[in-house]
Amino acid sequence: MDTILKGAGPKALTWFLGTIVLALATAALTTSSGVNEIAQWVHRSFGVSFLVLFSSLVLFALYCWLRLQRVGDEERRRRIWLETGMHAANGVATLGLTYTLLGISLGIAALSQHQLTPDTVQQVIGQLTRYFSMAFLTSVVGVPVAAGLRAIILITEARITAGSFQRTQQEVRQS
């Protein structure tokens, strides 16, 4: 627990919160909406459960990435953090796709519970599009974020491995 509090945990949180701040600033600059409006839209569009699970997986993947960098040449420990980080990143993609299927299912269920009449069509279509919007937004966010997390983890591993290989080659030449 001491390692989490003094090392990679706060750094992972810093990376995560910094990315959120940059995303909010970019959204505020590129739209006419304020930060409050953007936060409300995110809450409405994704829902609390997705945001909590998504944030947890992203934070954990960042934590694994930072631990991977810390263990450096210790191949056995590095392999553990590499695999764990990759699973967390894959979990982000799986979560996005799962919520996509959930949103489609909820939309179809809502559609099947109402009779379509000229009086109810607006309400039913509104509910259907809200579920479908959540469904596709979770994939639009989850899949690219997962790809980015996998990329930083694998590139870091390749950098460490290349550095380790170069040091080994130098040691062979010197002996």
Rosetta blueprint (number, residue, H / E / L):
1 M L
2 D H
3 T H
4 I H
5 L H
6 K H
7 G L
8 A H
9 G H
10 P H
11 K H
12 A H
13 L H
14 T H
15 W H
16 F H
17 L H
18 G H
19 T H
20 I H
21 V H
22 L H
23 A H
24 L H
25 A H
26 T H
27 A H
28 A H
29 L H
30 T H
31 T L
32 S L
33 S L
34 G L
35 V H
36 N H
37 E H
38 I H
39 A H
40 Q H
41 W H
42 V H
43 H H
44 R H
45 S H
46 F H
47 G L
48 V H
49 S H
50 F H
51 L H
52 V H
53 L H
54 F H
55 S H
56 S H
57 L H
58 V H
59 L H
60 F H
61 A H
62 L H
63 Y H
64 C H
65 W H
66 L H
67 R H
68 L H
69 Q H
70 R H
71 V H
72 G L
73 D L
74 E L
75 E H
76 R H
77 R H
78 R H
79 R H
80 I H
81 W H
82 L H
83 E H
84 T H
85 G H
86 M H
87 H H
88 A H
89 A H
90 N H
91 G H
92 V H
93 A H
94 T H
95 L H
96 G H
97 L H
98 T H
99 Y H
100 T H
101 L H
102 L H
103 G H
104 I H
105 S H
106 L H
107 G H
108 I H
109 A H
110 A H
111 L H
112 S H
113 Q L
114 H L
115 Q L
116 L L
117 T L
118 P L
119 D L
120 T L
121 V H
122 Q H
123 Q H
124 V H
125 I H
126 G H
127 Q H
128 L H
129 T H
130 R H
131 Y H
132 F H
133 S H
134 M H
135 A H
136 F H
137 L H
138 T H
139 S H
140 V H
141 V H
142 G H
143 V H
144 P H
145 V H
146 A H
147 A H
148 G H
149 L H
150 R H
151 A H
152 I H
153 I H
154 L H
155 I H
156 T H
157 E H
158 A H
159 R H
160 I H
161 T H
162 A H
163 G H
164 S H
165 F H
166 Q H
167 R H
168 T H
169 Q H
170 Q H
171 E H
172 V H
173 R H
174 Q H
175 S L
